[in-house]
Amino acid sequence: MVEPLTSDAFPLETGADGVVRVRGTRVTLDTMLSAFNEGATAEEIVQQYPSLSLADAYQAIGYCLRHPDLVAGYLNRRNALAEETRETNESRWRPEGVRTRLLERRQQSP
């Protein structure tokens, strides 16, 4: 008798913060895809992030390869948000002279 094929649950999920992660882990799609685009294999990614399963890594990579426009749009939104956050932080706390200010604080504290 031939056993019926089943499909596994999709390994990517979007959190309340809008960040796509591999299901059951804290590994973001951005992180995993960045490693893959830098030449890492699925096996190397799983070695780097042990909370990932090899099957989920392959399935997530496959999704990204099948849907490059959707993934590119998501990554563009994430990059824009990161840039906006960086600009906001830098406008509040000047990055210039951080080392000097920290050393001055250290000298002032008892």
For each residue, the residues with C-beta under 8 A, 3 or more apart:
1:
2:
3:
4:
5:
6:
7:
8: 11 55 59
9: 23
10: 13 23 59 63
11: 8 22 23 55 56 59 60
12: 20 21 22 23 29 60 63
13: 10 20 21 23
14: 18 19 20 21
15: 18 19 20 21
16:
17:
18: 14 15
19: 14 15 28 30 78
20: 12 13 14 15 28 29 30 74
21: 12 13 14 15 25 26 27 28 29
22: 11 12 25 27 28 29 32 52 56 57 60
23: 9 10 11 12 13 56
24: 51
25: 21 22 49 51 52
26: 21 51
27: 21 22 31 32 49 51 52
28: 19 20 21 22 31 32
29: 12 20 21 22 32 33 60 64 71 74
30: 19 20 33 34 75 78
31: 27 28 34 35 49
32: 22 27 28 29 35 36 45 49 52 57 60 61
33: 29 30 36 37 61 64 71 75
34: 30 31 37 38
35: 31 32 38 40 44 45 48
36: 32 33 39 40 42 45 61 64
37: 33 34
38: 34 35
39: 36
40: 35 36 44 45 48
41: 44 45
42: 36 45 46 54 57 58 61
43: 46 47 54
44: 35 40 41 47 48
45: 32 35 36 40 41 42 48 49 52 57
46: 42 43 49 50 52 53 54 57
47: 43 44 50
48: 35 40 44 45
49: 25 27 31 32 45 46 52
50: 46 47
51: 24 25 26 27
52: 22 25 27 32 45 46 49 56 57
53: 46 56 57
54: 42 43 46 57 58
55: 8 11 58 59
56: 11 22 23 52 53 59 60
57: 22 32 42 45 46 52 53 54 60 61
58: 42 54 55 61 62
59: 8 10 11 55 56 62 63
60: 11 12 22 29 32 56 57 63 64
61: 32 33 36 42 57 58 64 65
62: 58 59 65 66
63: 10 12 59 60 66 67 71
64: 29 33 36 60 61 67 68 71
65: 61 62 68
66: 62 63
67: 63 64 70 71
68: 64 65 71 72
69: 72 73
70: 67 73 74
71: 29 33 63 64 67 68 74 75
72: 68 69 75 76
73: 69 70 76 77
74: 20 29 70 71 77 78
75: 30 33 71 72 78 79
76: 72 73 79 80
77: 73 74 80 81
78: 19 30 74 75 81 82
79: 75 76 82 83
80: 76 77 83 84
81: 77 78 84 85
82: 78 79 85 86
83: 79 80 86 87
84: 80 81 87 88
85: 81 82 88 89
86: 82 83 89 90
87: 83 84 90 91
88: 84 85 91 92
89: 85 86 92 93
90: 86 87 93 94 95
91: 87 88
92: 88 89
93: 89 90 98
94: 90 97 98
95: 90 98
96:
97: 94 100 101
98: 93 94 95 101 102
99: 102 103
100: 97 103 104
101: 97 98 104 105
102: 98 99 105 106
103: 99 100 106 107
104: 100 101 107 108
105: 101 102 108 109
106: 102 103 109
107: 103 104
108: 104 105
109: 105 106
110:
